[in-house]
Amino acid sequence: MTSEVIIDVQPKEISIALLEDKELVEYQNERREASFSVGNIYVAKVRKLMPGLNACFVDVGYEKDAFLHYLDLGLQFSSYEKYLKQVQSDRKKLYPIQKATRQPDLPKDGSVQNTLQVGQEVMVQVVKEPISTKGPRLTCELSFAGRYIVLIPFGDKVNVSSKIKKSEERSRLKQLIQSIKPRNFGVIVRTVAEGKRAAELDQEMKILLKRWEDAITKVQKTQQRPQLVFEEESRAVALLRDLFNPTYDAICINDEGIFQQVKDYVGLIAPEKQEIVKQYTGTVPIFDNYGVTKQLKSGFGKTVNYKHGAYLIIEHTEAMHVVDVNSGTRVKKENGQEANALETNLGAADELARQLRLRDMGGIIVVDFVDMNLAEDRQLLYERMCKNMQKDRARHNILPLSKFGLMQITRQRVRPAMDVNVEESCPTCFGTGKIKSSILFTDQLESKIDRLVNKIGIRKFYLHVHPYVAAYINQGMVSMKRRWQMKYGFGVHVVSSQKLAFLQYEFYDAKQQFIDMKEEIETKK
């Protein structure tokens, strides 16, 4: 199996696609200015206590206050509370955590009103991003995740991933970490640490310790509250940290800055694979070049087609995701309806497992498969679904089919489900229902080019248009593009872009920066 990571960096957003055998299996999209991310650490103030919920709301700078339950304060909350006061009492010299005295564990059956006060400062970490009408979910049990280990301040245990089965390897890793970890820190050893040398683990331990020191120094130096003291790595690097494995064939990025970040990171964790990180410099959009755009448009939306005319209907309600499996135009097999239903359902299980990863669907998922009478067929479908979900990194639980033919799945949810709008809005009427004559579209484009070259003074640029329009502009021995180049210079480039709707266009300069050429009459609603 070949695996490729494609990273599309745009001025306002970053998109990351994971392809397995050229098939899109994971997709992440984030706005570049978005400051909220799972893993960010803040020093913030308690805004409101909720004794009935045994929880409180904390102001971390988001429009809705973040939620912090008493049980998420962690056993070591008292140690954190005292250390935070010691750090803030001296703004010049940092009190080292290794000298801090550990306080008694917080009782599990305690209450929030006896532990916290309104206005009290707490150090918190985001564990769930805002979803629907809910604000972020927080914890006071801080952690710094690396490739091989997770560092936990004020922890005292070394835990090894249960996926490492060999007892001698577990003992080796435990003893090794015990010998290099500083006082007042706990460590979780991740699965990918299996077989790693002491030098590699020690190097990552020092990197994570430096992150903790930088965060607590910010707490000491700044008085603004709420204050972001540790920001999770860029989305590209964070995703690679969790996803990366030595079987990757290529990591392609269309931005020099992100390319350098990713290359440095891969060089740190797997120097022998650094050469697979490549910067894409083509004029065709990177997602079009690797076939991602078409898969995005076919893989999202309410209806998803798969083998031989069968399809899934995927709908999201407030409480759960609901999936209906339909055989559609599928031709019945010679050996009967039961065999046809089984094959339809097995294909649906394959596609559904991909959709869960692709959309990052979480919470409760209920699937209505085509009815099957034979118990062995229902068991076969259950086993197929379990096997398909083994590749999924998110924690999940799958129940066998109920007597109504429904399969229930729960899947870990830490951020809103990915939703890509595959419906195209009309770029020329903006919902009014009236457009200019289509035959005049190229005349409109030429007037934009004339304005760009002769009035604004940009002589080298890229005009992105729908593939059909690009084909029309490029057709013939003396094409329209060639006439434009003869008239306005050879800096005129026409690029076919699959993401654009018909009669939609975008201009980019030589540095691939977007140029807004929309006129006021075009943009008003």
N, C-alpha and C positions, 0 to 999 in steps of 0.2 A: 504494500500500500504506500502510495506517495502522499506526502503531506506538505502543503504550502500555506504560508501566511501572507496575505496581501493587505497592506496598510495604505489607505487613501487619506491623505492629509489635505484638508481644505481650510481656507481662512477662518471659517466659523465652526468647523466640526472635524472630528477624526472618526473614520470608519475602519474596522478591522474584520477581515473575513478569513476563516480557516477552511481550506479545501482539503478533502480527502479523496484521492483518485479523481480530482477535478470536480468533485461534487461539494457544494457548499453545505457545511455542517454546523458552523457557528458564526455568528455575526454580532458585532458590538458597534454601537454608534453613540458618540458623546459630543456635546457642544464643547468647544475648546475653552470657553470662558466659565463653564460650569465648575463651581468650587466644591460641590458636594460629591463625595465619593466614599464608599465603604473603606474603612481603614484610617480616615482622617482623624486626628486627635485635637481636641479643643480644651482650653481652660475657660469655663463658663460659669454662669450663676444660676442657682435654682430660682425659678420664677414662681412656681405654685406647687403646693403639696396636695396630694389626693389620697387621704387616709383610706377612703373606701376601696380604692384600687391598690393600696399599699405601694404607691408610685408617686412620681413627681414629674413636672414639666420643666425643662431646662432651656434657656435661651442660648442658642448657638449661632444666631444670626440669620436663621431661616425664617420665612414668612410665618410658618407654623412652629410653635415650640416643640422641641424634641422630647420623646417619651423615655423615661428611665424608671424601670421597676426596681423595687427593693432588692430582689434576688439578683439583679444585674449589677448591684454595687460590688459584689465579689467578697470573698472571705477576707481579703487583705485591705478592705476599704479604710480601716482605722490606721493602718501603716501609711497608706497614701495621704490621708488627711493630715497626719502629724508631719510627714516629710514635706508636704506642700507648704505648711506654715514655716518650717525651718528654712526652706529655699527662699521664700519671700521675705523673711526677716532680715536677710543680708543681700543687698542688691549688687555688691561688689565681688564677694567670694562665694562660689557655688559649694554648697554642702554636699559632699559625695554620698551617693546612695549606699555604697559599701559600708559606711559608718552608721547608717540609720539603724535604729533599733526596731525590731519587728513588734507590732502590737498584737494583742489577742485577736483571734478570728472573729469576724462579725457573726452573730448568731443567725441561723437560717430562719428562725421563727420570730425575728424582730419586726419592728414596725418602722415605716419611713418617717413618721413624725417625731420619733424618739432618736432618730439618727441624723436627720438633715433639718436645716432651717431655711426659710425664704431669704435669698440674698447670699447664701453660702456659696463659696467657690468650690467647684469640683473639676477634676480632670477626667474627660470622657472621650470615648472613641465611637465613631459611627459604625454600627453593625448592619443596619438596614437603611437604604435610601428612602426618601419620601415616596410613598405609594398611594395613589388615588387621593383620598382626603386626609390621609394620615401624615404626620410629620416624621422626621427621622427617628430611628430606634437607637438607643445608646447603651453602652456598658462602661463600667469603671474598671473592668479587668482588661487593662491595656496589653497589647501584643504588637510585636514588630516582625512581620513575616519576611523571610528570605527564601531562597531557592531550596536550601537543605534543612534549615531549622527555623523555628519560631521562638523569639525571645520574649519572656514574660517578666517584667519588673515585679519585684516583691514575691515572686513565686519561689518555691523551694524544691520542686520536684523535676526530675528528668523523665519524660514520657516518650516512648518510641512508638511510631505508627504501627497499628495492629496489622497493616498489610505486609509488614516485614515479618515473615514467618519463622526464619531460622533462628533458633534460640541463641546460638553462639554469636551470630551477627548482632542480635539485639543486645546481648551482654557487652560486646565490643563497643558498640555505639554509646551505650549508657555510661560505661567506664570512661570512655574518651571524653564525652561531654562533661562529666563530673570533674574531670581533671583540668578542663580549660575554662569552665564558666566562672564568672566572678561571684562574690557573695551577694545575696539578696536578689538573685535572678533565677527563674525557672526556664526550662527549655523543652520544646516539643520537637522531636526529630521526625522530619517528613520522610515519606516513602522513598523519594529519589536520592536520599542520603545513603542508601544501601550500597556498601562496597566503596564508599568515598574515603579518601586518605585524611589523616589528622590535619594536614596543612590546609586543605580546602575548607574543612569545617571551621578551623581556627580563623581563617581569613574572613569568612562570612560572619562569624561571631563578632569580630572587631568592627565590621561594617555596621552591624545592627546596634552594637553598643554606642557607636558614634551617632547614630540616629537618635537614640534615647538621650544622649548627652546634649545634642543640638536642641531637642524638644524641651528638655527641662531648663536649658539656658534661656530659651525664649520666655518661659514662664517667669524666670527670675528677673529678666531685663525689662519686660513690658508690663504696663499697668492697664492697658486697654482690655475690656472684657465685653463680649466674648472674643477670644483670640485663637486663631488657628496656629498651633505650635508644631504640628507635624502633618505634612501633606503626602498622601499616598503617591507612589511613583506615577509617571505619566501612564495613561491608559494602555498605550502600546507596550510599555515595559512591564506593567503589572500583569497584563494578560499573558505575555510571554513567560513571566516568572512561574505562573501556574500551569501553562500549557506546554512549555518547551520540552521536547524530548529529542534525543540524538538522531532520530529517524527523519527529521525535517529535511526536505530537499531544497527549500528556498524560502527566504523571507524578503519580500519585495516592498519597497517604500518609495513614494514619490516626493518626499520632502527631505532636504539635506540635513536639517537639524535633527529630526526624529530618526533619520537613518544613522546619524552618528551616535545618538543615545542608545539605540538598539544594538548597534555594532559593538559599542563599548561594553554593554551589558552581556551580550553573548560571549564576547572575549573574556569576560570575568568568570562566567559559569561554565563555559565550554570552549576554550581557546581553539580547539581543533575544528570547530564548526563555524568560526568567524567568517569564513569566505562565503557561506551561504547567504549572508545578509547583503542584499544588492539594492542599489539605488536605481529606480526606474526613471528614465529620462525621455521616454517616447512622447509624441504629441497626442496620441489617442489616449483618452482617460484610462487610468490604470485598471479600474474595475471592468471597463469594456474589453480591454486587452486580454484579461484573464477569464472572461466569461462570467463574471460575478453579477453584473447588472441584470442580465436576462434571468439568472437564477433567483435573484431577489424579487423581480417582478412576478415570477411564476410561483415562488415559494411562499409568499405572504398573501394576505387577503383572506376573505371568508372561505373561498372554495379552493382546494388544493387537489390537482389531478395527479394520479400516479398510474400504475400499470394497467394497460388494456382498457381504458375508459372508466375505470373505477375512480372515485374521488372522496375526499374528506370535506366535511363542513365543520369549521372551527369557529366557535363563538365564545365570547368572554362576558360573563355576568359579574355582578359585584361579589358574589360568593365563590364562584368557581369557573373553570374553563369546561366547556361541553363540546365533545367531538362526536359527530355522527358519521358512520362509515356507510357508503353507498356503492353498490355494484355498478350503477350507471348503465352504460351501453355494452357492458361486458357480455360476450356470447357464452351461453352455458356449455359446460364440458359434457362430453358424451356419457361419462359415468355419473351424471346426475347433479341435482341442485346442491347436495351436501358437499361434494368435492369443489364445486364452484364457490360456495360460501367460504369454505376453508381457505382456498387460494386467495380470495378477495381479502379475507381477514389477515392472512399472513403478510400480504403486501401492505395492508394498512398498518400493521404493527411495525414494519420496517420504516415506512414513511413517518409514522407518528413519533417514533424514537428520534428521528432526525429533526422533526418539527419542534419537539420539546427543547432540544439543544439550540436550534436555530433561533427560536423566538424567546428563549430563556423563560418559558412558561413555568410559573410556580404556584404553590398552594394546592388546591384540590382539582384534579382533572378527572372527569367522568367520560368514559368512551362507550358509545353504543355500537357494538359490532353487529354484523349480519348474523341472524339467529342460526345456531348449529345444534343439531339433535344429539350427536355422539359425544359422550363424556371424554373420550380419548382425543377428539379434535379440539375441545375446549382446553384440555390440559396442554396440548401441543402449542396452541396459541399463547397460553400463559408463559410457557417456557421460552417461546420465541421472543416475547416482549421482554422478559427478564434478561435474556442474552443480549438483545439489542441495547438495553439500557446500561450494560456494563461499562460502556465507553463514557457514560455521563459522569462528570465530576461532581455535580450537585447531589446532595443526599436525597434519596428517594425511597419510596416504599410502594410495592405493587401487590394488589390483592387479586386472587383468581376471579374468573367470571362469576357473577351472581346468577341466581336462577332466572333473572330477567335478561341475561345476556350482557350485563354492564360490567365493565372493568373500572375499578377505582385506583387512581394513582395519586400519591402525594409527592411533591417535589419541593425542595428547599427554594425559598424565594428571598433574595436580599435586595433586589432592585425591580422596578416595574418591568413587566413583560415587554420584549422588543416588538414594536409595532411599526411596520413600514407601510405607508399609504401607497398602494399600487394604482389607485385611480388617478387619472390625469385631469387636472382642471384646465379649462380652455385658456391658453395664454394670450389670446387675442381679444376675447370679449369680456373676460373676468366676470363671468356669470350673467352678463346682460342679455345674452342670446343673440347679439348682433355683432358682426365682424366686418372688417374691411374685405374687399374682394381678394380672394386667395391669389389670383394671378398677379396682383400688385405687390405680393410679399417680397419678391426679389428686388423690386424697385425700392421698397422700404429699406431693405438691407443695404443697398448701394448708397442711399442717402445717409445712413448711419456711418458707412465706411468713409464717405466724403467728409462728413463732419469730423470724424476721428482723425483723419489724415490732415485735412486742410485747415481746420479750426482749432482742434485740440493739440495737434502736432505729434500724435503717436503714429509712427510709420511701420512699426513691426507689431503685429497682433494676431491672435487666433480667434476665428469666428466658429463657435460650436453650434451646430444645427442638427436636427433630426436626420438619421441616416438616409431617408427618402429624399429630403431636401438636398443633402450633400451630394447624392447621386445625380440629382437634376443639375446642380451647379457645376459638377465636374464632367458632365456628359459632352461628347463631341470633340472633334479635332481642335477647334478653337472654342473652348468652353467658356462659360460665363466667368469662372474663376480666372482663366487666363486673360480675359478682357479687363477684369478688375485689376489684375497685376500690371497689365500694360498701362492702365490709366492712373493707378494709385501707387504703383511700386511693388516690388517682389516681396515686401514684408507682409503681404496679405496671405494668410493661411486659413484654409477651411478644414474643420475637424468634424468628423461624424461622431455624435454622442448619443448613446442609447438611452440615457436618463432623461433626455429632453422630450417634451411632447411635440406633436406635429405643429409646425409654424411657431415654435418657441426658439429663441436664440440667446446666446450669451457671448460676450466679448472678454478676452483675456489678453493681458499685455505680454511682453517677452519674458517676464518673470513669473508668468502664470497667475498674476493677480487679477481678480475680477474687475471689470470696468462696467459701471452701471450706465447703459445707454438708453434706458427706458425714458420716454417723454412723459410729462405730467398727464397728458390726455390718455396715455396707455395705462397708467398706474392707478388712476382714481377709480374708486369703486362705484 
